[in-house]
Amino acid sequence: MANSTLTKQRSTAFKSTVALKSAMAVTGGILVLFLIVHMYGNLMIFGGQEVFDEYSHHIRVIGEPMLPPEGALWIIRIVLLASVLIHAYAAFTLWARARRARPAGQRYQTRRKPVQQTYASRTMRWGGVILALFVIYHILHLTTNNIAPGGASDSPYERVVNGFQIWWVLLTYLIAMIAVGFHLRHGIWSATQTLGANKASRQRVLNITATAIALVITVGFLIPPFSVFFGLVS
């Protein structure tokens, strides 16, 4: 009986709003770190084909021979996938609870202007859907080579260059990166609030920091494709 009660209490604690917000903050932090590393790797395209292809090969052999081929890469993939699933589950659960708690007809509005509700916060859910669809397309294009706009190639460098010479590929990437920027801007600010750092005296600094991080990552991801499109990388 005691064990059953303890198990029920733990289950309730894990599903609490505080636990879900904490899970979103932690998994969001993992994903932000991944984006920063990924952005750094993308900028290696300016080193030329040999440098970029060597970088792409290196991340597949990290940990060898202690790990099997792509062993470390699969560990990273599993951690990222778990983070995405936990992040999405927590976000949907919190949204559903907030929706049920609001009176009918007042989902997004109050008598006055919404408090702490920026454009980014109002579009977090749709931004997440856009990013999920883009990640699937991005993997099929630049990772598995199943989609090959501009021509298929075994060279990661050539896949990037061939693809981003096409306007609609660049436009798709641009829309996704704008969604990333809005998502990061609100997500970072929300995470600091969840973790207790968003005190009144720090809000201005945290807002500026969240905006700066989101802007740097967004621009960092957009530099390579725009450079390809305008002929700076060929």
ABEGO torsion letter per residue (X at the ends): XAAAAAAAAAAAAAABAAAAAAAAAAAAAAAAAAAAAAAAAAAAAAAEAAAAAAAAAAAAABGOAABBBGAAAAAAAAAAAAAAAAAAAAAAAAAAAAAAABBBGAAABBABBBBGBBAAAAAAAAAAAAAAAAAAAAAAAAAAGABBBGEBBABAAAAAAAAAABAAAAAAAAAAAAAAAAAAAAAAAAAAAAAGABBAAAAAAAAAAAAAAAAAAAAAAAAAAAAAAAGABX
